[in-house]
Amino acid sequence: MSVLAGAGGKMRDYCFPRIVSEPVIPLIAVPTTAGTGSEVTRFTIITDARNDEKMLCVGPSFMPTAALVDPELTHSLPTRMTADTGIDALTHAIESYVSRKGNPFSDYNALEAMRLIAPNLRRVCKNGGDTQARADMMLGATLAGIAFSNASVALVHGMSRPIGALFHVPHGLSNAMLLPSVTAFSIPAASARYADCARAMGVADITDGDQDACQKLLEELHALNADLDVPTPEAFGIAKEAFFSAMHTMANQAMASGSPGNNPRIPSIEEMIGIYSGLWE
């Protein structure tokens, strides 16, 4: 709304790959979830209902003028939404750290975000009134937002958006469905980076070699999904025939978003279709 009020036009005019830098109406962002980090990013996602597509919109015009971040605003968040937004924040941190566009500034924020989010996500889902866990999750989500605003997200987000647009799966939930399999796909191209993620999350330590740390990371991502009751696409209620018939469209939408190009291992359309189909196994 800030961009349209300040610069005019229609939302489709501002879709990536355009970088939007027009003057806009000042915006103060007040997040009520510990998840998207949108209060500190230059990205926004707008659903194009005509095309069943989640458009990625990028540029400094989408950066809020100020952010008021108060964890007390998350205390009444339901457990399911707490879990989904928390996994979204964790995905932001991991993808920022392994992104081809990463840099020392985004690395620092991503690692700090993982250190805050990983030990508190289960805790805050178990007890939504845990004040310290809520505060740590909120700070972690904001740091993860700063990280991916400077490094961009990667393959998980690229493949997640079409699932959300076509099948109305909450964004964090579709991220969670994909995170273990996309991580397994990507590790061969950035094992040292993913090992750092495992150590920052506390599931591996300095004595673990990179291969062992990466294996522990994969085990933790599967365990986290199990503990937070993340469903498969089938368990969510998506019809297998509909999902499989849409996979080529989803893979093409993902590739067009640009996010897969930031991944340490850049996939082909066929490889993305393979990851989608693997969600049913």
C-alpha positions as CSV (number, residue, x, y, z in Angstrom):
1,M,0.0,0.0,0.0
2,S,2.9,2.3,0.8
3,V,4.4,1.8,-2.7
4,L,1.1,2.1,-4.5
5,A,0.1,5.2,-2.6
6,G,3.5,6.8,-3.3
7,A,4.3,5.7,-6.8
8,G,1.0,4.7,-8.3
9,G,0.4,1.9,-10.8
10,K,-0.6,-1.7,-10.1
11,M,1.1,-4.3,-7.9
12,R,2.1,-6.4,-10.9
13,D,4.2,-3.5,-12.1
14,Y,6.6,-4.0,-9.2
15,C,7.2,-7.7,-9.5
16,F,10.8,-9.1,-9.6
17,P,13.2,-8.7,-11.5
18,R,12.3,-5.0,-11.2
19,I,14.1,-3.4,-8.3
20,V,11.8,-0.8,-6.8
21,S,13.4,2.4,-5.5
22,E,10.6,5.0,-6.0
23,P,9.7,7.4,-3.2
24,V,6.9,6.0,-1.1
25,I,4.7,6.8,1.8
26,P,6.6,6.3,5.1
27,L,5.7,3.1,6.9
28,I,6.1,2.0,10.5
29,A,6.0,-1.8,10.8
30,V,4.8,-3.5,14.0
31,P,5.3,-7.3,13.8
32,T,2.9,-9.6,15.7
33,T,4.6,-12.9,14.9
34,A,8.2,-14.0,15.4
35,G,8.6,-15.1,11.8
36,T,8.8,-13.2,8.6
37,G,11.2,-10.4,9.6
38,S,9.3,-8.2,7.1
39,E,9.7,-5.2,9.5
40,V,13.4,-5.0,8.5
41,T,13.4,-6.3,4.9
42,R,13.3,-4.9,1.4
43,F,11.1,-7.8,0.2
44,T,7.4,-8.3,0.1
45,I,5.2,-11.2,-1.2
46,I,1.9,-10.3,-2.9
47,T,-0.5,-13.0,-4.1
48,D,-1.6,-12.6,-7.7
49,A,-5.0,-14.2,-7.5
50,R,-5.4,-14.0,-11.3
51,N,-2.4,-16.3,-11.9
52,D,-2.3,-18.2,-8.6
53,E,1.2,-16.9,-8.0
54,K,3.0,-15.4,-5.1
55,M,4.8,-12.5,-6.6
56,L,8.2,-11.6,-5.2
57,C,8.7,-7.8,-5.0
58,V,12.1,-6.4,-4.2
59,G,13.7,-3.0,-3.5
60,P,14.4,-0.3,-1.0
61,S,10.9,1.1,-1.4
62,F,9.6,-1.9,0.5
63,M,11.8,-1.2,3.5
64,P,9.8,0.2,6.4
65,T,10.9,3.6,7.8
66,A,10.9,2.2,11.3
67,A,10.1,-1.0,13.1
68,L,8.6,-1.4,16.6
69,V,9.5,-4.9,17.7
70,D,7.8,-6.0,21.0
71,P,7.7,-9.7,21.9
72,E,4.7,-9.2,24.1
73,L,2.6,-8.8,20.9
74,T,3.3,-12.5,20.2
75,H,2.1,-14.0,23.5
76,S,-1.4,-14.7,22.3
77,L,-0.2,-16.3,19.1
78,P,-1.8,-19.8,18.7
79,T,0.6,-22.8,18.8
80,R,0.2,-23.7,15.1
81,M,1.0,-20.2,14.0
82,T,3.9,-19.9,16.5
83,A,5.4,-23.1,15.0
84,D,4.9,-22.1,11.3
85,T,6.3,-18.6,11.7
86,G,9.1,-19.8,13.8
87,I,10.2,-22.4,11.2
88,D,10.0,-19.6,8.6
89,A,12.4,-17.5,10.7
90,L,14.8,-20.5,11.1
91,T,14.6,-21.1,7.3
92,H,15.5,-17.4,6.7
93,A,18.6,-17.8,8.9
94,I,19.8,-21.0,7.3
95,E,19.2,-19.8,3.7
96,S,20.8,-16.5,4.4
97,Y,23.9,-18.3,5.6
98,V,24.2,-20.6,2.7
99,S,23.1,-18.1,0.0
100,R,25.5,-17.2,-2.8
101,K,24.7,-13.6,-2.0
102,G,25.8,-13.9,1.6
103,N,28.4,-11.6,3.2
104,P,30.0,-11.1,6.6
105,F,27.2,-8.9,7.8
106,S,24.4,-11.3,6.8
107,D,26.5,-14.2,8.1
108,Y,26.7,-12.7,11.6
109,N,23.0,-12.0,11.8
110,A,22.1,-15.4,10.4
111,L,24.2,-17.3,12.9
112,E,23.0,-15.2,15.8
113,A,19.4,-15.8,14.7
114,M,20.0,-19.6,14.6
115,R,21.5,-19.5,18.1
116,L,18.4,-17.8,19.4
117,I,15.7,-19.6,17.4
118,A,16.9,-23.3,17.5
119,P,16.7,-23.8,21.3
120,N,13.5,-21.8,21.8
121,L,11.2,-22.9,19.0
122,R,10.0,-26.1,20.7
123,R,10.0,-24.3,24.0
124,V,7.7,-21.5,22.9
125,C,5.4,-23.9,21.1
126,K,5.1,-25.9,24.4
127,N,4.4,-22.8,26.5
128,G,3.3,-19.7,24.7
129,G,3.5,-17.7,27.9
130,D,7.3,-18.3,28.2
131,T,8.4,-14.7,28.3
132,Q,12.1,-15.3,27.7
133,A,11.5,-17.8,24.9
134,R,9.1,-15.4,23.2
135,A,11.7,-12.6,23.5
136,D,14.5,-14.7,22.1
137,M,12.3,-15.9,19.2
138,M,11.3,-12.3,18.4
139,L,14.9,-11.1,18.3
140,G,16.0,-14.1,16.3
141,A,13.3,-13.6,13.7
142,T,14.2,-9.9,13.3
143,L,17.9,-10.8,13.0
144,A,17.0,-13.4,10.4
145,G,15.1,-10.8,8.5
146,I,18.1,-8.5,8.5
147,A,20.2,-11.4,7.3
148,F,18.0,-12.4,4.3
149,S,17.3,-8.8,3.4
150,N,21.1,-8.5,2.8
151,A,21.7,-12.0,1.4
152,S,18.4,-13.2,-0.1
153,V,16.6,-16.5,0.5
154,A,17.2,-19.5,-1.7
155,L,15.7,-22.7,-2.9
156,V,13.4,-23.5,0.0
157,H,11.6,-20.2,-0.4
158,G,11.5,-20.4,-4.2
159,M,9.8,-23.8,-4.1
160,S,7.6,-22.9,-1.1
161,R,5.8,-19.9,-2.6
162,P,4.0,-21.9,-5.4
163,I,2.8,-24.5,-2.9
164,G,1.3,-21.7,-0.8
165,A,-0.2,-19.9,-3.8
166,L,-1.8,-23.0,-5.5
167,F,-2.8,-25.0,-2.4
168,H,-3.2,-22.3,0.3
169,V,-0.6,-23.8,2.6
170,P,0.7,-21.3,5.2
171,H,4.1,-20.1,4.2
172,G,6.1,-21.3,7.2
173,L,4.4,-24.7,6.9
174,S,5.3,-25.1,3.2
175,N,8.9,-24.1,4.1
176,A,9.0,-26.8,6.8
177,M,7.7,-29.4,4.3
178,L,10.6,-28.6,2.0
179,L,13.5,-27.7,4.4
180,P,14.8,-31.2,5.1
181,S,14.8,-32.4,1.5
182,V,16.2,-29.1,0.1
183,T,18.9,-29.1,2.7
184,A,19.8,-32.7,1.8
185,F,19.9,-31.7,-1.9
186,S,22.1,-28.6,-1.2
187,I,24.6,-30.0,1.3
188,P,27.1,-31.4,-1.3
189,A,27.7,-27.9,-2.6
190,A,28.2,-26.2,0.8
191,S,28.9,-28.8,3.5
192,A,31.1,-26.4,5.6
193,R,28.3,-23.8,5.7
194,Y,25.6,-26.3,6.6
195,A,27.9,-27.7,9.3
196,D,28.2,-24.2,10.7
197,C,24.4,-24.0,10.9
198,A,24.3,-27.3,12.8
199,R,26.8,-25.9,15.3
200,A,25.0,-22.6,15.7
201,M,21.8,-24.4,16.3
202,G,23.4,-26.5,19.0
203,V,22.9,-29.9,17.4
204,A,26.6,-30.4,16.6
205,D,29.8,-29.1,18.3
206,I,33.3,-28.1,17.4
207,T,34.5,-31.7,17.7
208,D,32.2,-32.9,14.9
209,G,33.5,-32.9,11.4
210,D,31.5,-31.3,8.7
211,Q,30.0,-34.5,7.4
212,D,28.8,-35.6,10.9
213,A,27.5,-32.1,11.6
214,C,25.6,-32.0,8.4
215,Q,24.0,-35.4,9.2
216,K,23.0,-34.1,12.6
217,L,21.5,-31.0,11.0
218,L,19.3,-33.2,8.7
219,E,18.3,-35.4,11.7
220,E,17.3,-32.2,13.6
221,L,15.2,-30.8,10.8
222,H,13.3,-34.1,10.5
223,A,12.9,-34.2,14.3
224,L,11.7,-30.6,14.4
225,N,9.0,-31.3,11.9
226,A,7.9,-34.3,13.8
227,D,7.8,-32.4,17.1
228,L,5.9,-29.5,15.6
229,D,3.4,-31.7,13.8
230,V,4.4,-30.5,10.4
231,P,2.2,-32.5,7.9
232,T,3.2,-33.8,4.5
233,P,1.3,-32.3,1.6
234,E,-1.0,-35.3,1.6
235,A,-1.7,-35.1,5.3
236,F,-2.4,-31.4,4.9
237,G,-5.2,-32.4,2.5
238,I,-3.7,-31.8,-0.9
239,A,-4.8,-34.3,-3.5
240,K,-1.9,-36.2,-5.0
241,E,-3.1,-35.9,-8.6
242,A,-3.5,-32.1,-8.3
243,F,-0.1,-31.7,-6.7
244,F,1.7,-33.8,-9.3
245,S,-0.1,-32.2,-12.2
246,A,1.0,-28.8,-10.8
247,M,4.6,-29.7,-10.2
248,H,5.9,-28.4,-13.5
249,T,4.1,-25.1,-13.1
250,M,5.4,-24.8,-9.5
251,A,9.0,-25.5,-10.6
252,N,8.8,-22.9,-13.3
253,Q,7.3,-20.3,-10.9
254,A,10.1,-21.1,-8.4
255,M,12.8,-20.6,-11.0
256,A,11.3,-17.4,-12.3
257,S,11.3,-15.9,-8.7
258,G,15.1,-15.9,-8.8
259,S,15.5,-17.5,-5.4
260,P,16.8,-20.9,-6.6
261,G,19.7,-19.0,-8.2
262,N,20.9,-18.0,-4.8
263,N,21.1,-21.6,-3.6
264,P,24.6,-23.2,-3.1
265,R,23.5,-26.0,-5.5
266,I,21.4,-24.4,-8.3
267,P,18.7,-26.9,-9.4
268,S,17.3,-27.6,-12.8
269,I,13.5,-27.6,-13.4
270,E,13.7,-31.4,-13.4
271,E,15.5,-31.5,-10.1
272,M,12.9,-29.3,-8.4
273,I,10.2,-31.6,-9.8
274,G,12.1,-34.4,-8.2
275,I,12.1,-32.7,-4.8
276,Y,8.4,-31.9,-5.1
277,S,7.6,-35.5,-5.9
278,G,9.8,-36.7,-3.0
279,L,7.5,-34.9,-0.5
280,W,5.1,-37.8,-1.1
281,E,7.6,-40.6,-0.3
